[in-house]
């Protein structure tokens, strides 16, 4: 696990993650963009902002991990189905010869 200094909004802080630095910084950028898009009411308390940013980054990281796992499972299922179809085709071809 690595420790990175990231910036979310105007706040800098350290975060620990198994992901690479560019990935973590991209997540922080995404959180900042989303936060700025919805925050039109003025400054928040520093600790509340930091807590929100940390939660958002963790959630985005978990979401990306789930999406990656889903994509991997879809790929595995497709490969398995292709193998089964090939086996069935081979059996049918042998039976009709």
C-alpha positions, 0 to 999 in steps of 0.5 A, a space after each residue: 500500500 502506497 501513500 500519496 499526497 492528493 488535492 481535492 478542491 483546494 485541500 491537499 492531504 495524504 491517502 493510502 491506496 493499493 492503486 498507482 499514483 496516477 489512478 488515485 490522482 485521477 480519482 481526486 480530479 473526478 471528485 473535485 469536478 463533481 464537487 464543484 459542479 454541485 457546490 454552489 453554496 459557499 465554503 464548507 468546513 475543512 474537516 467535512 470536506 476532507 471526510 467527503 473527499 476521502 469517502 468519495 475517492 474510496 467509493 470511486 475506487 471500489 466502483 472501478 474495481 467492481 466494473 473491472 471485475 464485471 468486465 473480466 467475468 464477461 470476458 471469461 463467460 464469453 470465452 467459456 461459451 465459445 469453447 463449449 460451442 466449439 466442443 458441441 460443433 465438434 461432437 455434432 460433426 463427428 456424429 454426422 460423419 
